[in-house]
Amino acid sequence: MERIIEKKEDIIHDVVSIITTMSFKAGTNKVKQTTLEGKIVQDADY
């Protein structure tokens, strides 16, 4: 049960990280996405 909770917390952390570093089309955010998932989400905006 603890492993499931830890995994959920990891997923939550990853999603929050993607959201907080997300830049939108023509955005000025210079922070690069570090995860594959973040790069996919970012690429979908271009």
C-alpha positions in Angstrom: 0.0 0.0 0.0 2.8 2.4 0.8 4.4 1.8 -2.6 1.1 2.8 -4.3 0.9 6.0 -2.2 4.5 6.8 -3.0 3.9 6.3 -6.8 0.8 8.5 -6.7 2.9 11.2 -5.0 5.6 10.9 -7.6 3.0 11.3 -10.4 1.4 14.3 -8.7 4.9 15.9 -8.3 5.7 15.3 -12.0 2.3 16.8 -13.2 2.8 19.9 -11.0 6.3 20.3 -12.3 5.1 20.2 -15.9 2.3 22.7 -15.2 4.6 25.2 -13.4 7.2 25.1 -16.1 4.8 25.1 -19.0 5.1 28.0 -21.5 2.5 28.7 -24.1 2.9 29.6 -27.7 5.1 32.7 -28.1 5.6 32.6 -24.3 8.7 34.0 -22.6 9.3 31.1 -20.2 12.9 30.0 -20.8 12.6 26.9 -18.5 13.0 23.7 -20.5 10.9 20.6 -19.8 13.0 17.8 -18.3 10.7 14.8 -18.6 9.5 13.1 -21.8 5.9 13.8 -20.7 6.6 17.5 -20.3 8.3 17.7 -23.7 5.3 16.1 -25.3 2.9 18.5 -23.6 5.1 21.4 -24.6 5.4 20.3 -28.2 1.7 20.0 -28.5 1.4 23.8 -28.0 3.6 24.7 -30.9 
